Amino acid sequence: MAVKEKQELRVILAKPRGFCAGVERAIEIVERALDLYGPPVYVRHEIVHNKRVVEDLKAKGAVFVEELDEIPDGAVTIFSAHGVSQKVADDAQARMLPLLDATCPLVDKVHKEGQRYAANGYEIVLIGHEGHPEVEGTMGRIPGMVYLVSTPENVNELEVNTPDKLAYVSQTTLSVDDTRDVIEALQTRYPKIVGPDVKDICYATQNRQSAVRTLTEKVDLLLVVGARNSSNSNRLQEIGSETGIDTHLIEDPSAFDPVWLEGVGTVGITAGASTPEELVLELIEELRKYRDLAIENLDGEDENVQFKLPEQLVAASVA
């Protein structure tokens, strides 16, 4: 009896996808700390929002905690890429914990922008998602009044003390498109509001979302590899769904359902900024079980951004 040939499936991989420079830096900080100081090292919050990354670092000796009081005195302590509030930083310093800060430099830039506005007497509006660790850290880094908004409707409900002296900043995992409507609502309600240039938006967020928009024009099915608690991965899934393309966010290849391939000739694959490439490769192998694959890469932005490591680690590698 002849073996039934598998139908061919065209697979288009988004470019860029996966790790951004801030995520690469944060993971490298943990790995270098383990090499330099030996395990365990303690990380406050998930270093980045990805289970595979966290489990791999746990296996090497990283211990992930939610609060500083879970960290023993004298233990090497690392702040996650999302950043922390000033209180957390002060508490760590008061305990004289050996500290490495893996806060993404672009998040740190938002902190400094907010602080600069606050120092000049402005109240701050932060555009972001309530409960996200980056938002909690940013609100805790800016002195004075900080208002959190996520939607134009939130802006309409906003009551500020100094409408003529108002500034806005935004969560880095939101793109220009994500914030546009909120900024327009703010500018309509508060004509004197000021804020950073759009070029200050996180390059990685913008590039990955632009790639997904291009990808949706070419595919029947879109698969986003990323964690459920990853803001940027969720947004990639939302963009796909908004275009009417069947789109699924999956944490790893085991979550793939072959039923999704019914009637599909072309599938697009992307990955959130905290997703390792190995998960994309494993998903491709999963697809091979059901179809013969013709794989191609989308044309997209080349990302050559690199961020410096903390001075302690640089000095140690030179010594």
Order of alpha helices (4+ residues) and beta strands (2+ residues): beta-alpha-beta-alpha-beta-beta-alpha-beta-alpha-beta-alpha-beta-alpha-beta-alpha-alpha-beta-alpha-beta-beta-alpha-beta-alpha
